[in-house]
C-alpha cells in the first residue's frame, strides 16, 4: 500500500482534502475520483491494519457500492446474510426478517465481512498515493474560495473543501467548533472474530442472530466460509476498562448464563482478540459544516449500532456529497445542500437506534414479555415503512 509522505517545498492544491481513511473517507475518495476530482486523504495511523471486528453492509450501502462499480467485489469478499432472527433468550423467536425478500426490491442482501477486509478493498479502488499516512491536519484557515491547511508532517496544502471523516472523536469537528455532545447509552460491548467456529448447521449458515436477555444481548453471523463475527452488549458504567482475561471471564459468564447454545463463539475466539467499546452516539449537531469545512459519517452523526447502520450512513453520505459536488460545484453551498439531503434520514436513524437500545436489555420479565408481544404483532405496513426508510436511497442533489 503506497502513501505519499514527507514535507514539500511547494503548497499543493486539492479539490477535496479528507481527514480519515475509514469506510466513509475511502468511499468518498472513490466517488470523487470517479467524477474527476483531485483528492488527498490524510490519516493519522501509520498504515491500514486489520483492526476492529465485523460489519454488516445492508442493502442501502450495497446500492451505493453498485453505483461505484464495486458491489460484486464486496460480495465476493464477504458472506451473504439471508435471514435475520431476533430472539429472546428464554422464549425464542421474536421476529424474523427475510433479507432475500428485501433483495428483490432493493437489489442486495446484507453482506457481512471483516471491517479490515472492507477497508482494504476500498483502499485498492483509489489512485496510488491518495492516502498520506502518519499525517493529520494541524490547523486550517478559510480564505475566499479555498482552505489553507497545515499538516502534521510539516507540509501545507490548499483545498476547495475539507472533509472530516475522522470518526466519533473527530478532530476536524473540534477544530471547526461544530460541537459534539456525546451521549452514553448505558451499555458497553465486546466484539470479536471467532476463527473456525462450528456454530450453525449447514442449512443455517446464511442466517444472522441477535438474542436479547436480561441486561445483555449477543449477536453474530458468519463473515466468510470459516469465521464468525460476534458482539455482546451489557449494562455497565461508562469508561470501564478490563484486561483481556477479565473480558473473557465476563463474556464466559454471560454466555453461560443467558446464551449457552452459542458459547462456541467464545471458545473459538483468541484470548486477546476481544475488543471492548462503550456504546455512545452524538446528540444531533446544530450544523455539520462551517464554511468550506464539513463532516460525514460518525464525525457528523455517530449512532448506536442497534440498526447496524453506522457504516451504512457514512457510505450514503459519501455518494450524496460527491453527487452534490458535481451538481453545485466546490462551494460552501455544497455542504448546505448535502445536509439538507441527508439530515432527515440520519436523524431518524440515530433516534430509532437509540430507542431500540432502550428496550433490548429490559430486566423486568413482565416488561420483556410485553415488549416481545408488541414486536410480534407489529403490523406489516409499519415494518415495510421502516424497511423503506432504511434501505431506500432517496437523496438526490437535483
N, C-alpha and C positions, 0 to 999 in steps of 0.2 A: 504494500500500500504506500503510494507516494504522497508526499506532503511538501508544500513549499515551506522554506524556513530561512532564517537569517535576516538581519536588518538590511534595509535597502537605502541607496543614496537618493533615489527619486521617490516622489509620492505617487503611488499608483491610484488609478480611479476604477471603481467598480460600479455597475448599475445597482447591485444589491450586495450588502455585506450582512452575513448571517452569523450570529454567535450561537454555537451549539450544533454538533454533528450527531444529534439523536435522530429518531424516526421522523419528527416533523421537519427539522432543518434539512436533512438529506432529501426528503420528498420534495420540499420547496426548491432545493437546488436543481433537482431533476426537471421539475416542471418549468422553472425559469430558463434553464439552459436549452430545453427543447423549444422554447419560444424565442431564443436568440439573445438572451441577456448575458452580460458578463458578471460572474458570481464569484465571491470568495466566502468561504466558511472559516471561522476561527474556532478552535476547540482547545479547551484547557488541558485535556488529557493528552498523554504522550503518544497514544495510538488507539485504534479501535481494539477493544478487548471483548471477549465473550463473557460479559458481566450480566447480572440480572438473571431472570429465570424465563418463564414462558410468557407469551402474549397471544391473545385471540384477535385475529383480524376478521371482523364481521363483514357482512355484505356491503356496507357503505364504504369502508376503506378499500375493499377489493374492487369496487366500481371505479374508485379513483385510480388504483393501480392499472386497471384495464385501460383507462383513458391515457395513461402514461406509457402503455405498451408493455407492462411488466407483470401483469396479473398471473400469467402462466408460470413465470419464474417463481413467484411467491407460492403458488400452488405446489409446484414441484419441490420447494424447499420445506414445506410443512405437511400438515395432516388435516384432512377434511373432517369437520365435526358435523354430523348429520342429524343428531338428536341431542337435545339438551334436557336433562332430567333435574328438576328441582324437587328435593325430598326433605321430609322431616326425619330426624334420626330415630324417632320412635314409631311414627305412623306410616312412613313410606312416601310414595309419590304425592306431591302437591300439584305440580304442573309439569307437562312435557311440551317442548317446543320442537316441531319438526323443521329443522334447518333446510332440508331438501325442498320442502314446500316453499320456504322463503326464497330459495334459489330460483324457483320457477318464475317468480315475479321480479326479483332484484338481481338475478344473474349469477349469484355465487353463494355457496355455503360458507360458513365460518371456517377460516384456516388457522389452526393452532401451530405455533412454531416457537423456537427459542428466540428471545429478543436479539441476542448477538448474531444469530443467523440472518434475521431480517435486516439488522443494521448493516452487516457486511454486504448483503445483496444490494441494498440501496446505494451503498458506497461505490460499488462496482459499476453503477449506472452513470456516475457523474464523470466529468472530464478530469484527466490527470492533473494533479496539483491544485485542485479546487479547495482542498482542506489544508489549512495550516495548523498543525498540531503544536502542543506546548505553547499556545498563544491565546490571548483573550483581550478584550477591549479594556483599556485603562481609563480613557476619557474620550468624550466627544463634544464637538461644538457645532451647532447648526448655523449655517450662514447661507442665506439665499436658497439656491437650488441644490445644495449639497450639504453633507455632513462630513466634517473633518474629524478623523479618528486617530488616536494614538493607541498603539498596541503594546502588549507586554514584552514583546521581543525587541522593542526599540524602534520599530518601523512605524510609518504613518501611511494612511490612505484616505481617500475620499470616496463617498458613495452617495447615490441619489436617495437610497432608502437603507435604513439599518433595521435588521430584524432580530429581536430577542427570541430565540428558540432554545433558550438555556434553562428550561425546566422550572420546577416548583420554587426553587430558591434563586430565581432569575436575578443575575447581576444587572442586566440591562433594565429590567423593571425598576430596580432600586435606583440606578443612575439617572433614569428618566423621570424619577419621582412620580411613578404611577401608582404607588401604594402597594397593597397586597397583604390583607389581614388573613392570617392562617387560622383555620378552624379545625380543631381536633375532634374526631368522630367519637372518641371514647374506646376505640378498638385499635389494637396493634395486629401485626400479621407476620407469618412465616411464609416464605416462598422457596421452592426448591425444584430441582430436576431429579427424578427417580430413574436412574440408569438401569436399563434391562429389567424393569419390573414386570411381573406377571400378575396383573390385577384383574383385567376384564377378559371374559371369554372372547373367542374369535368373532362371534356374531355381534359383539357389542363394542368392538374396538374403535368405532367411529362415533361413540357416544361420549358426551361430557356430563359430569355430575356436579351439583352443588347441594350439600346436605346441611341443613340448619339444625342446631341443637341449643341447649341452654347456655347462653353466654358465649357461644362459639359456632364456627361452621368450617367445613372443608370443601374444597372444590378441586377438580382435576380433569385432565384429558390427556390423550397421547399427543405427542408433538412430532413423532416420526414412528417408524415401524418398531422401535425398540424402547423408547423413553417416554416418560410421563412428566408433564408439568403439574405440580400441585401447590395449593396455597391453603393456609389455615388462618382464620381471623379469630380474635378472642378479646374480651373485655380486659382493659389494662389502663393504668395511668399513663399519661403522655411521657415520653422521654426515657422509657425503660431501656436498660442496657443489659444484655445477657451474654454469657460466654457460649461457645459452641456446645459444650456439654450441657449447660443449663437449658439452652433452646431445645436440644434433642430430648432431654428428660421431660421438659414441659410438653412438647409435642407428643411424646410417647404416652404421657398421662391422658391427654385429651383424646388421642386415637383410641386408647384402651377403654376409656370411659364412655365415649359417645360414638366412635366410628371404628369399632374393632374389625369390621369387614374389610376395611381399607388400610390396615396397618402395614400391608406390604409396600405401600408407597414410602413410608418412613424407613422400612427395612432395606430398601434399595437406594436410599439417599446417603451420600457420603457424610461422614461425621462433621466436616467443616463446610458443607455445601448448603446449609440453611441460612437464608437471609432474613433479617428482621427489619420491618419498616412500619412505623406508625401510619395509620390511615387518616389523612387530613385532606382538606381542599382549601381553595381560596374563596373568601366571600367575594361576590361579583365586584370587579373594579368599576370605578366611575367611567373610565375610558381605557382603551387598550393601546393608545398611541399618544405621542406628544410631537407634533410637527411631522418630521420625516422618520421618526423612530417609533417602532411599534412592536407588538408581541404576538406570538402564535403559540398554540398548544398549551402545555401546563404553565408556561410563563404568564399567559393571559387568563387562563380559566381552569386551573387544576381541579380535577374532580375525584371523588372517591371511586373505587373500582367496581362498584356494585352493578353497573350496567355493562362492564367490560368495554367502555367507550373512551377511555383516556387517550390511548394512542390513535384511535379512530378519529377523534376530534382534531388532533394535530394533523393527520393526513388530509382530512377535509379542508382544514384551514389552508394548507399548502396549495391545493389546487385552486381554491377560491381566490387566494391572494395573487397567484400567478395569472389567472384569467383577468382579474381586476387590473393588474399592471398593464396587460395588453389593451384592455378596453379604455382605461383612463390615462395611462402613462405613469411615469415615476414621479408622483406628486404627493403632497400631503393629503389631498382628497382621496388618493388611493386607499389610505388607511381608514378614512372615514367611511368610504363605501364598503370596504371589506368588513368593518364592524357591523354596519347595517345589515349586511347579508348573513352574517354568522351569529349575531347576538341572540336572537330568539331561540334557535335550536340549542346553542351552547348553554344558555341559562336554564332551559328546560332540562337538559341532560344533567347538569350539576345538581339542580334541585331534586330531580327524580331519583338520582343515585343516592343522594343524602337521605331521602325518605326511606328508601329500601334498606339502607344500613340501620335505620332505627327500628325495623321490625324483624330483622333476621336473627337477632340474639335474645329474643324475649325470654325471661326467666319464668314468669308466671305460666303454669300449664294451661289454665283456662284461656288466657290471652293468646297463647300459642295455638290452641285448638280453634279459637275464633278466627285468628289470622289465616290458618290453613283452609278453613271452610270458605272464608271470603275470597281467597285466591282461587280456590277450586270452582267457585260459581261465578267468577268474573265473566261477564258477557263477552262473547267472541268479538262483538263490534268494538268493545273497549280495547281488547287485546290487539286487534288489527289496526286500530288508530295509533297505538303505541308503536307497533311494528313499523308502520309507515313513517312515523315521526323519526324513528331511529335510522332506518335503512334508506330512506329516500335522499337523493342528492338534489335538493331544490334550490341551492344557492346559485344564482346566475347574475353576472355583472351587467347584463343588458338592462 
